[in-house]
């Protein structure tokens, strides 16, 4: 059997930094596995759309593909939007057999990616330093619970004073509120990790609020880091092995 194509699906953003970061990440994936056909599509704002990318695969005669939600948590986009796109393609007679991979997170390597970005920003686990893990936030409580669980896992890995989750939208506390809260509890220094796939609107909001509330360090979005590329391939391999969620 031929190797299935990897079709990544990112959210998309009007901010040009976001698709550049996504492209760089999947260029890294290609460098790790040169024989793999890697494509990138978007749910919003950026071309190609996922529907167009699926149509292109069909037109090229690609027989099998793994659709990978390039999202850090399973929420509305991975549970509703993307399955809707796949179902629509199936109803139109898509000839490419599709396997649906798991979202990128949660995954142990993402903890290492967060720690990498923090160290690059000059923040390291220390009993006097509190860490705020700031995500985009979601209306899906399970997605927000995943961020809270990730914060607990980071707390267990290093001697932070405490690690708390924060949400740039749709949930609380906000990054600014979280920074103010840990400072109010006596943290000498507050580091903020952006648990975001790419820079853009939410990363700017996290940075602005965090600095305004007195954060010492704000790390960049995860973007093109080795750990994230390895997560992509891990999710791809698992979907190929399972051959699940056929459309």
N, C-alpha and C positions, 0 to 999 in steps of 0.2 A: 504494500500500500504506500501511496505517496504521503509525504509529511504534510499534515494540515497547515494551512496558512494561519498566521496569528493576526487577527484583526482587533486592535485595541480600540476602545471607545472611551474617550475623555469627555469631560463635561463641556469644555469650550468656554472662551471668554473673549470679550471685545478688547481686552488688554493684550497687546502684542507680546508681552513678556511670557504670557501663559503658554501659547502654542509653541513658542521657541523652546521653553523648558521641556514641554512634552516631547517635541521632536528630538531634543538632545538625549532625553532618557531612552527613547526607542532606537536612536542611533547606537547607544551603548548596548542595548539588547542585541542589535544586529552584529555588533563587534564580538559579542560573547558567543553567538551562534550564527556564523556567516551563511550557513546553508538554509536557514529558516527564512521564509517569506514573511516579512513583518510589514503590516499596514497600520495606519493610524486614521481614525475617524472621530467625529465629534457630534455630541447631541445638540449643541447650540452654538451659534455665532461664528463658527469656523468651518471651512470646507476641507475635505468632503464630509458631508453628513454620513451618518451610519447607513441610512437607506441607500444613498448613492454608492457608498463603498461596497455594500452587499450586491447591488446591481452590477457593479464593475467586476466583482469576483465571478458572478454568474455568467456575464458576457465573455469573460476570459476562459470559461470552462473549468474554473477551480472547483474540484469535487468536494472538498472538505475544508472547514475552517473552524478555528476556536475563536469565539468572541469573548474578549477579556474586558470587563469593566475596569477602566483605569481610575478607580475610585478607592478612597482609603477606608470607607465604611459601606456596609450594605444599607441603603436607605431608598428613598422614593425613586431615584434615577435608576438604580440597579434592580429594584423590585417591580417597578411599574413602567417607567419610560422605555427602558431598553427592551424588556420583554415585549412591549407593545410594538416597537420597531421590528423586532424579529418575527412576531406573529403576522404583522402586515406584509413582510417580505415573503413569508410562507404562503399567505393567501394569494399573493401575486404569482405564485409558482416558482419561487426561488429554487434553482437546481443545485445549489451548493448545500451540502449537509453541514449543519451548524451544531457545535457543542458550546455550551455556555459555561465559562470559567467563573470561579469565585472572584469577588472583589479583592483588591490588593491587601486590604487589612480586614481583620487583625492578622498580624504575622510577626513572629519573633524578630525577624530581620529589620522590621520597621523601628523597633526599639533602638537597634544599633544605628539606623539612619538618623534618628532624632539625636542620639548622643554624638554622632559625627558632626551634625550641624551646630550643636551647642558648643562642642570643643573648638570648631572653626571660629565661632563668635567669641571664644574666650571664657566660656562657662563650663565648670566642671563640678561634679557632685561634691558637696561640702556641707557639714552640719549647720553652717551659718547661712546657707543659701537655699531659698525656696524656689521651686520650679513650677511654672504655670504651663500646662500643655494646652495650647489654643488651637481649636479646630474651627471649621466653617460653621458648624452647628446644623441641626436638622429638626424638622417637625416630627421625625420618627424617633420615639423614645429609645428603641433598641440601638439605633446608631449612636445616640448620645451616651447610652450606657456603655457602649464599646469604648468610647473615649475615656470615660471614667475608669473602666477596667485597665486601659492602657496606662493611665496615670498611676494606678496602683502598682502595675508591673514595673514601671520606671522607678517608683519609690523603693521597690524591693531590690533593685539592681545597684543602687548607689546611695551613699550617705547624704542624701538631700535632707534639709530640715523638714520639708514636706513637699508633696507633689499634688497639685490640684488641677482639675480640668477647667477649661473655659470655652466659650462659644461665641463666635463673631456674629451670629445671627440665630434666631428661632429658639434659643434656649438661654438659660442663665447658669452661672454668672458670666457676664461679658469679660473679655480680657482685662479691661480697666478695673472692673469690680473685683476680679480674682487677685490682681496685683495689690490693690488697696487692702483686701482682706488679709493676705498673708503678711503684708507690711504691718498691719494693725495687730497681728499676732506676734510680732517681734522679730521678723526676718530681717537680718542685716542687709541682705542682698537678694534680689529677685531676678531670676532668669526666666525668659519666656521662649518656648519652643513652638514654632509654627507647624502644627500637624496638618500640613496642606501639601497637595501635590505640586503646585506651581505658584509662582508669584502672581499677584493681580489684586483685584479689589479687596478680597478678604485678608490677604497678607498685609496690605497697606493699612486696613482697619485695625488689625491686631497690633501692628507696630505703633500706630498713632496712639491708640488707647493705652497700650502698655507703657510706652515712654511717658505719656501724660500722667499716668498714675504712679510713676516713680520706679519703673523697672530699670535694672542696671544693664541688662543685655537682652536683645531680642534676636533670636537665630532666624536664619532664612527658611523659607519653605523647602521641603525635601528635594524636589526637582531631580536633577541628574546626579544621583549618587549610586555607587556600586551595589549597595544593599537593595535598593529598589529595583534595579535591573534583575537581580537574582530572584526577587519575589515574583516579578513578571514571568520569568521562565519556570519557576516552581508552580505557579498557577496554571500556566500553559501545559506543562507536563502532566499535572494532575488531571486536567480536563481531557487530554489525549488518552491517558490511561483509563479513565472512567467511562469515556464516551457517553456522558450523561446529558440530559436536557436536550435531546435531539428535536430540532424544529423541522 
